[in-house]
Amino acid sequence: MDLTGLVPGSSVGQVRGHRRLDLLLTLLVVGVAATWALLTPPLRAPDEPQHLNSVLRLAYGGGWPQPGDAVMAPAVQQARIDVALETDVPGRFTDRIAVPQFADAVIVPAAERARVDAATALPRGPATRPEDVDQMSQHPPLYYALGAAVLHATGLVDARWDQQVLALRLLDVALLAPLVPLAAWSARRLTGSVAAGAVAATFPLLVPQMQHILGAVNNDALVTLVGAVVTALVVKVLTGDRSLRTATVIGVVVGIGLLTKVMAAFLLPVVALAYLTAPGGVLGPRTVGRRRALGADVGRVLLAGGVALAVGGWWWVRNVVVYGTVQPVGMDRVPVDLVVRPATTYVVKAWRTLALSFFGDFGWLDLRTPQAFWLTATLVLLALGVVALTSRRTWRAALVLIALPTILTGAIIANAWGYYHQHGMMVGLQGRYLSGALAALAVVVAVAVLRLVGGLEARMRVAVPVVLLGGLAITAYGLWFAFEGFFRPAGWTVARAWERWEVLSPVGPAALATVGAATSVVGAVTLAAAVAQAARRPRAPVTQGDAAALCETVRR
């Protein structure tokens, strides 16, 4: 597509001023994720004890055991006791009479929690209970090696375990941060709209569950970053970059993802679709010599795939050779056979589970937001995807970007079917597995909003503060819902719930208040900047002579 023309209404000042708003939006998303890192009680995020355990094992030279052989370390076992992990939080979706309540549990004060050392960081023997198994060795070790390096670099390798958890949570926040400018850049490159980039950058504010997950310890954070980088590179391809260098870089980045989690493999079909439908591709617009174009497409896809295989795909080939499967089972489940429903019933239930846990199912998937919230959010996102496909200029690109979450969703549901078909239980259905598609979804939303405002930049500038205000409201709702669900049982005042939060936190009340207040200030400043930019009149309309230079600024 031709990027030498921006959307009507763009101006020199607005193109040059977009970086300020991008920076504010990045700081805002980082602040929100950091707030979640402090808000979520230690180890109260999916599989967080196991993620911590695998980091500690590498930090103390314990290696990477075969899947199913990794065991929880004494330090992590004690950590679970320190914060009463085997209890139910006040806002749990259903009460379990036989399980103690988190609000009634005795919490070990932060200053008295154990420090990790060589004697407690590694297991002392094989697992004797299913809950003693650390299933993370079914994944490659890259994320955990990065976490171990962070603990060594910060001098926290022998710190209290809760301080280590906070450091690793902040590592995930740092991995999330580049998503914002990458999504903004991708939307601008694709649409030529400066304001579309700002809309894309607000997307993380619209998904509280992803804020929660990416403010916790888990390997999905690195997959999120890989997905964002690949999305930006795919947008380059979709806008005419067919260089071998770009194909090689795509392969390297996907390979890094494959050293993190198998979900990165599903980026490759999207890359292939991008080459096929981009300008110059066999299915691209106005392509001359389609047979030759097909050969070029195949060559670039094979190059990207080959590099990805060399960098990280070999891990999964090795699994097939050694274990006879792509991803071995990391933990044997004790099956509880339930009634197996028809496949259609399963798909509907699986889709609902994914949608809920993508938008708002906090903690260990036990703080469920109301159906009205997550279902409305899901339907709005689906509708925006349809709208994006109606844009004449960018429908092919929108189709490619929509393919990523679609393929991931299909793969997750298909993978979980086998266990459900055998035992009637739904496992492996979590919205966080879609985190690699966050940047792609952000760009699709921006394309849809641009389409809804008629493709006019002036209207798109007005849409930015509107979308941002909605994101701030949704973010505030998610944080408050989680605060009450984690800390405030019926009859408790907010002040008493705050005291409970203080007891659980590895930092003092001053830090909790400071991070929350600073994030609120950044949110207010960002909203004010978006409103000011929407109200500013263009001082110099874009001329044909300015367009190429302006677009180059947008690309950077």
C-alpha positions as CSV (number, residue, x, y, z in Angstrom):
1,M,0.0,0.0,0.0
2,D,1.1,3.6,-0.6
3,L,2.1,5.3,2.6
4,T,3.0,8.7,1.1
5,G,-0.5,10.0,1.9
6,L,-1.7,10.4,5.5
7,V,-5.4,10.3,6.4
8,P,-7.3,13.6,5.8
9,G,-6.7,16.2,8.5
10,S,-3.2,15.2,9.6
11,S,-0.8,18.0,10.3
12,V,2.9,18.5,10.8
13,G,2.5,19.4,14.4
14,Q,0.3,16.4,15.2
15,V,2.6,14.0,13.5
16,R,5.6,15.4,15.4
17,G,3.8,15.5,18.7
18,H,2.7,11.9,18.8
19,R,5.8,10.7,20.7
20,R,4.8,12.7,23.8
21,L,1.4,11.0,24.0
22,D,3.1,7.6,23.3
23,L,5.4,8.1,26.2
24,L,2.6,9.0,28.5
25,L,0.6,6.0,27.5
26,T,3.6,3.8,28.0
27,L,4.1,5.2,31.5
28,L,0.4,4.7,32.2
29,V,0.4,1.1,31.2
30,V,3.5,0.4,33.1
31,G,2.1,2.1,36.2
32,V,-1.1,0.1,36.0
33,A,0.8,-3.2,35.6
34,A,3.0,-2.2,38.5
35,T,-0.1,-1.4,40.6
36,W,-1.3,-4.9,39.8
37,A,2.1,-6.3,40.8
38,L,1.6,-4.8,44.3
39,L,-2.2,-5.5,44.5
40,T,-2.2,-9.2,43.8
41,P,-1.3,-11.1,47.0
42,P,2.0,-13.0,46.7
43,L,1.6,-16.2,44.8
44,R,-2.1,-15.5,44.0
45,A,-1.6,-15.6,40.2
46,P,-1.9,-18.7,38.0
47,D,1.0,-21.1,38.7
48,E,3.1,-18.3,40.3
49,P,4.7,-20.7,42.9
50,Q,5.8,-22.9,40.1
51,H,7.2,-20.1,38.0
52,L,9.1,-18.8,41.0
53,N,10.4,-22.3,41.8
54,S,11.8,-22.7,38.2
55,V,13.5,-19.4,38.4
56,L,15.1,-20.3,41.7
57,R,16.2,-23.7,40.4
58,L,18.2,-22.1,37.6
59,A,19.5,-19.3,39.9
60,Y,21.0,-21.9,42.1
61,G,22.3,-24.2,39.4
62,G,19.6,-26.9,39.7
63,G,19.3,-27.3,35.9
64,W,16.2,-28.1,33.9
65,P,14.8,-31.6,34.8
66,Q,12.7,-33.7,32.4
67,P,9.0,-32.9,32.3
68,G,7.3,-34.2,35.4
69,D,10.6,-34.6,37.4
70,A,10.9,-31.0,38.7
71,V,10.0,-30.6,42.4
72,M,9.0,-27.6,44.5
73,A,11.8,-26.3,46.7
74,P,11.4,-25.9,50.5
75,A,11.6,-22.2,50.1
76,V,8.5,-22.1,47.9
77,Q,6.7,-24.7,50.0
78,Q,7.2,-22.4,53.0
79,A,6.2,-19.4,51.0
80,R,2.8,-21.0,50.3
81,I,2.3,-21.4,54.1
82,D,3.5,-17.9,54.9
83,V,0.7,-16.3,52.8
84,A,-2.0,-19.0,53.4
85,L,-2.2,-20.0,49.8
86,E,-4.5,-23.0,50.5
87,T,-7.4,-20.7,51.5
88,D,-10.2,-19.1,49.6
89,V,-10.2,-15.3,48.9
90,P,-13.3,-13.4,50.0
91,G,-14.5,-12.8,46.4
92,R,-14.2,-16.3,45.2
93,F,-17.0,-17.2,42.7
94,T,-18.3,-19.9,45.0
95,D,-17.8,-20.7,48.6
96,R,-16.2,-24.0,49.6
97,I,-17.3,-24.9,53.1
98,A,-14.3,-27.3,53.7
99,V,-11.7,-24.7,52.7
100,P,-10.5,-22.0,55.2
101,Q,-11.1,-18.4,54.4
102,F,-8.2,-16.2,53.4
103,A,-9.5,-13.3,55.5
104,D,-9.3,-15.5,58.7
105,A,-5.8,-16.9,58.0
106,V,-2.7,-15.9,60.0
107,I,-0.2,-14.2,57.6
108,V,3.5,-14.2,58.4
109,P,4.6,-10.5,58.5
110,A,6.9,-9.5,55.6
111,A,9.9,-8.9,57.8
112,E,9.6,-12.4,59.2
113,R,9.4,-14.3,55.9
114,A,12.3,-16.6,55.1
115,R,15.2,-15.6,53.0
116,V,16.1,-18.0,50.2
117,D,19.5,-19.7,50.3
118,A,21.3,-22.7,48.8
119,A,19.7,-25.0,51.4
120,T,16.1,-24.1,50.6
121,A,16.2,-23.1,46.9
122,L,16.5,-26.6,45.6
123,P,14.3,-29.7,46.4
124,R,15.5,-32.3,48.8
125,G,14.0,-35.3,47.1
126,P,11.3,-36.5,44.7
127,A,7.7,-35.3,44.9
128,T,5.4,-37.2,47.3
129,R,2.2,-35.3,46.3
130,P,0.9,-34.0,43.0
131,E,1.1,-30.4,44.3
132,D,4.8,-30.9,45.0
133,V,5.5,-31.1,41.2
134,D,6.7,-28.1,39.3
135,Q,5.3,-28.6,35.8
136,M,7.2,-25.7,34.2
137,S,9.9,-27.9,32.9
138,Q,7.5,-28.9,30.1
139,H,8.5,-25.4,28.7
140,P,11.9,-24.3,27.4
141,P,13.9,-22.4,30.1
142,L,14.6,-19.0,28.5
143,Y,12.1,-17.0,30.6
144,Y,13.3,-18.6,33.8
145,A,16.9,-18.1,32.9
146,L,16.1,-14.4,32.4
147,G,14.4,-14.3,35.7
148,A,17.4,-16.0,37.4
149,A,19.7,-13.4,35.8
150,V,17.5,-10.6,37.2
151,L,17.8,-12.0,40.7
152,H,21.5,-12.2,40.4
153,A,21.9,-8.7,38.8
154,T,19.7,-7.1,41.5
155,G,21.4,-8.9,44.4
156,L,18.1,-10.5,45.3
157,V,19.1,-14.1,44.7
158,D,19.3,-14.6,48.5
159,A,16.6,-12.2,49.5
160,R,13.3,-12.9,51.1
161,W,11.1,-14.9,48.7
162,D,8.4,-12.2,48.6
163,Q,10.9,-9.7,47.5
164,Q,12.0,-12.0,44.7
165,V,8.4,-12.4,43.6
166,L,8.0,-8.6,43.4
167,A,11.2,-8.3,41.4
168,L,10.1,-11.0,38.9
169,R,6.7,-9.3,38.7
170,L,8.4,-6.1,37.8
171,L,10.4,-7.9,35.2
172,D,7.2,-8.9,33.5
173,V,6.0,-5.3,33.7
174,A,9.2,-4.3,31.9
175,L,8.6,-6.9,29.2
176,L,5.1,-5.5,28.8
177,A,6.2,-1.9,28.3
178,P,7.4,-2.2,24.7
179,L,3.9,-3.4,23.6
180,V,2.6,0.1,23.8
181,P,5.0,1.8,21.4
182,L,5.0,-1.2,19.1
183,A,1.3,-1.3,18.8
184,A,1.2,2.5,18.2
185,W,3.9,2.3,15.5
186,S,2.1,-0.6,13.8
187,A,-1.2,1.1,13.7
188,R,0.4,4.3,12.3
189,R,2.4,2.4,9.7
190,L,-0.7,0.5,8.6
191,T,-3.2,3.3,8.5
192,G,-1.2,6.5,8.0
193,S,-3.2,8.0,11.0
194,V,-1.3,9.5,13.8
195,A,-4.2,9.2,16.2
196,A,-4.8,5.6,15.3
197,G,-1.5,4.8,17.0
198,A,-2.7,6.4,20.2
199,V,-5.9,4.3,20.1
200,A,-3.9,1.1,19.6
201,A,-1.6,2.1,22.5
202,T,-4.6,2.3,24.9
203,F,-5.6,-1.3,24.3
204,P,-3.9,-2.8,27.4
205,L,-6.1,-0.5,29.5
206,L,-9.2,-2.2,28.1
207,V,-8.2,-5.7,29.3
208,P,-7.8,-5.9,33.1
209,Q,-7.0,-9.6,33.1
210,M,-3.9,-9.0,30.9
211,Q,-2.8,-6.2,33.3
212,H,-3.1,-8.7,36.2
213,I,-1.3,-11.5,34.4
214,L,1.5,-9.2,33.1
215,G,1.9,-7.8,36.6
216,A,2.5,-11.4,37.9
217,V,5.3,-13.9,37.5
218,N,4.7,-16.0,34.4
219,N,6.3,-16.8,31.0
220,D,3.4,-15.3,29.1
221,A,5.1,-11.9,29.5
222,L,8.0,-12.8,27.2
223,V,5.5,-14.4,24.7
224,T,3.6,-11.1,24.8
225,L,6.7,-9.1,23.9
226,V,7.6,-11.6,21.1
227,G,4.0,-11.3,19.7
228,A,4.2,-7.5,19.7
229,V,7.5,-7.5,17.9
230,V,6.3,-10.0,15.3
231,T,3.1,-8.0,14.8
232,A,5.2,-4.9,14.0
233,L,7.3,-6.9,11.6
234,V,4.2,-8.4,10.0
235,V,2.8,-4.9,9.5
236,K,6.1,-4.0,7.8
237,V,5.5,-6.9,5.4
238,L,1.9,-5.9,4.9
239,T,3.0,-2.4,3.9
240,G,5.5,-3.5,1.3
241,D,8.7,-4.7,3.1
242,R,9.6,-7.9,1.4
243,S,13.3,-7.8,2.2
244,L,15.1,-10.9,3.2
245,R,16.5,-9.1,6.2
246,T,12.9,-8.6,7.6
247,A,12.1,-12.3,7.0
248,T,15.3,-13.2,8.9
249,V,14.5,-11.0,11.8
250,I,11.0,-12.4,12.0
251,G,12.6,-15.9,12.2
252,V,14.9,-14.8,15.0
253,V,12.1,-13.3,17.0
254,V,9.8,-16.2,16.6
255,G,12.7,-18.5,17.5
256,I,13.1,-16.6,20.8
257,G,9.4,-17.1,21.4
258,L,9.8,-20.8,20.7
259,L,12.5,-20.9,23.5
260,T,9.8,-19.6,25.8
261,K,6.5,-21.4,25.0
262,V,5.0,-23.4,22.2
263,M,2.3,-20.7,21.6
264,A,4.9,-18.8,19.6
265,A,4.7,-21.5,16.9
266,F,1.3,-20.1,15.9
267,L,2.9,-16.9,14.8
268,L,4.3,-18.6,11.7
269,P,1.0,-19.2,9.9
270,V,0.3,-15.5,10.4
271,V,3.6,-14.6,8.9
272,A,2.9,-16.9,5.9
273,L,-0.5,-15.3,5.4
274,A,1.1,-11.8,5.6
275,Y,3.5,-12.6,2.8
276,L,0.8,-14.1,0.6
277,T,-1.6,-11.2,0.9
278,A,0.9,-8.3,1.1
279,P,1.6,-6.1,-1.9
280,G,3.8,-8.2,-4.3
281,G,2.4,-11.4,-2.7
282,V,0.5,-14.0,-4.8
283,L,-2.8,-12.9,-3.2
284,G,-1.8,-9.2,-2.9
285,P,-3.5,-6.3,-4.7
286,R,-2.5,-5.7,-8.3
287,T,0.3,-8.3,-8.2
288,V,1.8,-9.0,-11.7
289,G,3.3,-12.5,-12.3
290,R,1.5,-14.4,-9.6
291,R,3.4,-17.7,-10.2
292,R,6.7,-15.9,-9.6
293,A,5.2,-14.1,-6.6
294,L,4.2,-17.4,-5.1
295,G,7.8,-18.6,-5.4
296,A,9.0,-15.5,-3.6
297,D,6.4,-15.9,-0.9
298,V,7.4,-19.5,-0.3
299,G,11.0,-18.6,-0.2
300,R,10.5,-15.9,2.5
301,V,8.3,-18.0,4.6
302,L,10.8,-20.9,4.5
303,L,13.5,-18.5,5.4
304,A,11.6,-17.1,8.4
305,G,10.6,-20.7,9.4
306,G,14.1,-22.1,9.0
307,V,15.6,-19.4,11.1
308,A,12.9,-19.9,13.8
309,L,13.7,-23.6,13.8
310,A,17.4,-23.0,14.2
311,V,17.0,-20.5,17.0
312,G,14.3,-22.1,19.1
313,G,12.2,-24.6,17.1
314,W,14.8,-27.3,17.6
315,W,13.6,-27.6,21.2
316,W,10.2,-28.9,20.1
317,V,11.7,-31.2,17.5
318,R,13.9,-32.7,20.3
319,N,10.7,-33.2,22.3
320,V,9.2,-35.3,19.5
321,V,12.4,-37.4,19.2
322,V,12.9,-37.9,23.0
323,Y,9.4,-37.9,24.3
324,G,7.3,-38.7,21.3
325,T,5.2,-35.6,21.6
326,V,5.6,-31.9,21.0
327,Q,4.9,-30.8,24.6
328,P,5.2,-33.5,27.2
329,V,2.9,-33.5,30.2
330,G,4.6,-31.6,33.1
331,M,2.3,-33.0,35.8
332,D,0.2,-36.1,35.9
333,R,-3.3,-35.2,36.8
334,V,-5.5,-37.4,39.0
335,P,-8.5,-37.7,36.7
336,V,-12.0,-37.1,38.1
337,D,-14.3,-38.5,35.5
338,L,-17.3,-36.3,34.9
339,V,-20.1,-36.3,32.3
340,V,-18.8,-35.8,28.8
341,R,-21.0,-33.4,26.8
342,P,-21.2,-33.3,23.0
343,A,-18.5,-31.5,21.1
344,T,-20.8,-28.5,20.4
345,T,-21.5,-28.0,24.1
346,Y,-17.8,-28.3,24.8
347,V,-16.9,-25.6,22.3
348,V,-19.4,-23.2,23.7
349,K,-18.3,-23.7,27.2
350,A,-14.6,-23.5,26.2
351,W,-15.2,-20.3,24.4
352,R,-17.0,-18.8,27.4
353,T,-14.1,-19.9,29.6
354,L,-11.5,-18.3,27.4
355,A,-13.5,-15.1,27.0
356,L,-13.9,-14.8,30.8
357,S,-10.3,-15.5,31.6
358,F,-9.1,-13.1,28.8
359,F,-11.0,-10.1,30.2
360,G,-11.4,-10.7,34.0
361,D,-10.9,-13.8,36.0
362,F,-8.3,-12.8,38.6
363,G,-6.2,-14.7,41.1
364,W,-6.1,-18.4,40.5
365,L,-9.1,-17.9,38.2
366,D,-11.4,-17.6,41.2
367,L,-12.3,-13.9,41.1
368,R,-14.7,-13.8,38.2
369,T,-16.0,-10.5,36.9
370,P,-19.7,-10.4,36.2
371,Q,-20.9,-11.9,32.9
372,A,-22.2,-8.6,31.8
373,F,-18.7,-7.2,31.8
374,W,-16.7,-9.9,30.0
375,L,-19.4,-10.9,27.6
376,T,-20.0,-7.2,26.6
377,A,-16.3,-6.7,26.2
378,T,-16.0,-9.9,24.0
379,L,-18.9,-8.9,21.8
380,V,-17.5,-5.4,21.3
381,L,-14.1,-6.8,20.4
382,L,-15.7,-9.2,17.9
383,A,-17.8,-6.4,16.4
384,L,-14.7,-4.2,16.0
385,G,-13.0,-7.0,14.2
386,V,-15.8,-7.2,11.7
387,V,-15.7,-3.4,11.2
388,A,-11.9,-3.6,10.6
389,L,-12.6,-6.1,7.8
390,T,-14.8,-3.5,6.0
391,S,-12.0,-1.0,5.4
392,R,-11.1,-1.0,1.7
393,R,-7.5,0.1,2.2
394,T,-6.6,-2.2,5.1
395,W,-9.0,-5.2,5.0
396,R,-6.3,-7.6,3.9
397,A,-4.0,-6.5,6.7
398,A,-6.8,-6.7,9.2
399,L,-7.6,-10.2,8.1
400,V,-4.0,-11.2,8.7
401,L,-3.9,-9.6,12.2
402,I,-7.3,-11.1,13.2
403,A,-5.9,-14.5,12.1
404,L,-3.5,-14.5,15.1
405,P,-6.0,-14.5,18.0
406,T,-8.3,-16.7,15.9
407,I,-5.6,-19.4,15.3
408,L,-4.5,-19.2,19.0
409,T,-8.1,-19.6,20.2
410,G,-8.7,-22.6,17.9
411,A,-5.5,-24.2,19.0
412,I,-6.2,-23.8,22.7
413,I,-9.8,-25.2,22.3
414,A,-8.6,-28.1,20.2
415,N,-5.8,-29.0,22.5
416,A,-8.0,-29.1,25.6
417,W,-10.6,-31.3,23.8
418,G,-8.7,-34.5,24.3
419,Y,-8.7,-34.4,28.1
420,Y,-12.3,-33.2,28.2
421,H,-13.3,-36.0,25.8
422,Q,-11.7,-38.6,28.2
423,H,-12.7,-37.2,31.6
424,G,-15.2,-34.4,31.1
425,M,-12.9,-31.9,32.7
426,M,-11.8,-28.6,31.1
427,V,-8.1,-27.9,31.5
428,G,-5.7,-25.7,29.7
429,L,-8.3,-23.1,28.8
430,Q,-6.9,-19.7,29.9
431,G,-7.2,-16.4,28.2
432,R,-3.6,-15.5,29.1
433,Y,-2.5,-18.0,26.4
434,L,-3.8,-15.3,23.9
435,S,-1.3,-12.7,25.2
436,G,0.9,-13.1,22.2
437,A,-2.0,-11.5,20.1
438,L,-2.4,-8.4,22.3
439,A,-0.5,-6.1,19.8
440,A,-2.4,-7.5,16.8
441,L,-5.7,-6.9,18.6
442,A,-4.7,-3.4,19.5
443,V,-4.0,-2.6,15.8
444,V,-7.3,-4.2,14.7
445,V,-9.2,-2.0,17.2
446,A,-7.4,1.1,15.9
447,V,-8.3,0.2,12.3
448,A,-11.9,-0.3,13.3
449,V,-12.2,3.0,15.2
450,L,-10.7,4.8,12.2
451,R,-13.3,3.1,10.0
452,L,-16.1,4.1,12.3
453,V,-15.1,7.8,12.3
454,G,-15.0,7.8,8.5
455,G,-11.3,7.8,8.1
456,L,-10.9,11.4,9.2
457,E,-8.0,12.4,11.4
458,A,-9.8,15.2,13.1
459,R,-12.5,12.7,14.3
460,M,-9.9,10.2,15.2
461,R,-8.1,12.7,17.4
462,V,-11.4,13.1,19.3
463,A,-11.8,9.4,19.6
464,V,-8.4,9.1,21.4
465,P,-9.5,10.7,24.7
466,V,-12.9,8.9,24.5
467,V,-11.2,5.5,24.2
468,L,-8.7,6.5,26.8
469,L,-11.4,7.5,29.2
470,G,-13.1,4.2,28.7
471,G,-9.8,2.4,29.3
472,L,-9.2,4.3,32.5
473,A,-12.7,3.4,33.7
474,I,-12.3,-0.3,32.9
475,T,-8.8,-0.3,34.6
476,A,-10.2,1.3,37.7
477,Y,-13.1,-1.2,37.8
478,G,-10.7,-4.1,37.5
479,L,-8.4,-2.9,40.2
480,W,-11.3,-2.2,42.6
481,F,-13.0,-5.5,41.8
482,A,-9.7,-7.3,42.6
483,F,-9.0,-5.3,45.8
484,E,-12.4,-6.2,47.2
485,G,-12.2,-9.8,46.0
486,F,-8.7,-10.3,47.5
487,F,-9.0,-8.4,50.8
488,R,-12.5,-7.3,51.7
489,P,-15.0,-9.9,52.9
490,A,-18.5,-8.9,53.8
491,G,-18.7,-6.5,56.8
492,W,-15.1,-5.2,56.4
493,T,-14.4,-1.6,55.9
494,V,-12.1,-0.4,53.1
495,A,-9.6,0.7,55.8
496,R,-9.5,-2.8,57.3
497,A,-9.1,-4.3,53.8
498,W,-6.2,-1.9,53.2
499,E,-4.5,-3.1,56.4
500,R,-4.8,-6.7,55.2
501,W,-3.2,-5.6,51.9
502,E,-0.4,-4.0,53.9
503,V,0.3,-7.2,55.8
504,L,0.5,-9.3,52.7
505,S,2.6,-6.8,50.7
506,P,6.5,-7.1,50.6
507,V,6.7,-3.3,50.7
508,G,5.3,-0.8,53.1
509,P,2.1,1.3,53.0
510,A,4.0,4.3,51.7
511,A,5.1,2.4,48.5
512,L,1.6,1.1,47.9
513,A,0.1,4.6,48.2
514,T,2.9,6.2,46.1
515,V,2.6,3.8,43.2
516,G,-1.2,4.1,43.1
517,A,-1.1,7.9,43.4
518,A,1.6,8.2,40.8
519,T,-0.3,6.0,38.3
520,S,-3.4,8.1,38.9
521,V,-1.5,11.3,38.2
522,V,-0.1,9.9,35.0
523,G,-3.6,8.8,33.9
524,A,-4.9,12.3,34.5
525,V,-2.0,13.9,32.6
526,T,-2.3,11.5,29.7
527,L,-6.0,12.2,29.4
528,A,-5.4,15.9,29.5
529,A,-2.8,15.6,26.8
530,A,-5.1,13.5,24.6
531,V,-7.9,16.1,25.1
532,A,-5.5,19.0,24.2
533,Q,-4.3,17.2,21.1
534,A,-7.9,16.6,20.0
535,A,-8.8,20.2,20.5
536,R,-5.7,21.6,18.8
537,R,-6.4,23.0,15.3
538,P,-3.9,21.9,12.6
539,R,-1.6,24.8,11.9
540,A,-0.2,23.4,8.7
541,P,-2.2,21.0,6.7
542,V,-0.2,18.2,5.1
543,T,0.8,19.0,1.5
544,Q,1.9,16.5,-1.1
545,G,5.4,17.6,-0.6
546,D,5.2,17.1,3.2
547,A,3.6,13.6,3.0
548,A,6.7,11.4,2.5
549,A,8.7,13.1,5.2
550,L,5.7,13.0,7.6
551,C,5.2,9.3,7.0
552,E,8.8,8.6,7.6
553,T,8.4,10.3,11.0
554,V,5.3,8.1,11.7
555,R,7.3,5.0,10.7
556,R,10.1,5.9,13.2
